[in-house]
Amino acid sequence: MTATDIWLLIAAAALVAMAGVLSASDAAINRVSRVSLEIYERQGRRGVEALRKVLADPARYVNVALFLRAIARISAVVLVAVVSLDVFAEAWQAVLVAVAVMVVIDYVVVGVAPRTLGRQHAARIALVTAPVVYRLATVLSPLTKLLILIGNALTPGKGFRDGPFASEAELRDLVDLAEERSLIEDDERQMIHSVFELGETLAREVMVPRTDMVFIERHKTLRQALSLGLRSGFSRIPVIGDNEDDVVGIVYLKDVAKRAFDHREAESTEKVESVMRKAFFVPDTRSADELLKDMQASRTHIAVVVDEYGGVAGLVTIEDILEEIVGEIADEYDAEQPPPMEHLPDGSLRVSARLHVDQLAETLDLDVDSEDFEDVETVGGMLAKFLGKVPIPGASVEVAGLQLCAESTIGRRNQVGTVLVTRLAEATPSQSEEPDDD
């Protein structure tokens, strides 16, 4: 081995060390959060300003670090291969030794060890290396951008403007890996994934459909609005004009109660339209994350969703959007899921609104082929069909020799959960009855 070979090996060792430092820097910078950065700033630690600039645009600096690390690793491999060709007589021996040595060194010295140190001592390494990375990026950033453009041009399909090195998919994989290693719980992993998916979720996917909405006409009195709110369980109810597509405002139960408390006579003399608030309309194609920002900015908890033809498609609340992230939200008024069917002492049945009509017909020996059972699948659906509107507690209908009466509500959306089914002495023509609002 000549003196030149020794210098080449020293250069290769220096390049490997450089690649290792860049790996440690990458791991450390990705480990530091913005909250930690504020703590370092209060402590007056050096390198905070450079680290702040790096964290403000991580893709730019990560690309430069990856570019320099690739140069260092490839150069080290070439130098070791040159020395091996000089030492060994056979070319295959030189190649085999160079590959074996560099695979071990690259995996341990450039991969495992520096990244482990970078995560263990993230604050110290990030603060030390951030100024260097920042200065290198200032010089080399145009070159890395050019190489990314070339890569995007050669790659079929749409490329990535900032390069594919820091993508949402990689972050999702990191979240899954963290859950596998018990660093976070499974429900936390699902919540993080839900946040990513929120931007791809449309308003029509989280809204309460029009068929499940409870409306009130603008000419109704405050007493009727108060009664409807208390019986339905909703504190905000859309107000309609000529029809259900003509939403003219939103009435808040608090406003009605305050007006009725301050002026007792207003309860029966004033109309709903006198206290209703302006409705907030959104298109059904609005993404859930943008809709959440809009509702926060406008300080409203409920929005009316309209379709492409201008008709009312449903309504959405902030709670509907939050449930996409944290799951079903229940409060102290929510009851447990009722049993599918319960026989009562007076001979009537308490059934779940989701009970299939075939099961009810089998229990009561009814003819499921009659017109009364067409186009419906559940007891709740049959109640809504003959009632002609969304059922609320107390609403009843007589059909197929039975009296169906909406009983309790379940869930945050206050949907009818149980229905009392009573067999009538004599079959009567189908008719419906809605409790008087006053």
WONOR-V556377 format. One record per helix or strand of 3 or more residues. SS is the DSSP state (~ for helix, > for strand). FROM is the first residue (numbers start at 1). LEN is the number of residues. If there is no record, write none. Layout:
SS FROM LEN
SS FROM LEN
//
This chain:
~ 3 29
~ 34 10
~ 48 9
~ 58 30
~ 91 30
~ 122 33
~ 168 13
~ 186 13
~ 203 4
~ 210 3
> 215 3
~ 222 11
> 236 5
> 247 6
~ 253 10
~ 266 4
~ 272 3
> 281 3
~ 288 11
> 302 5
> 312 6
~ 318 9
> 341 3
> 349 4
~ 357 8
~ 371 3
~ 379 9
> 396 4
> 402 5
> 418 6
> 431 3
//
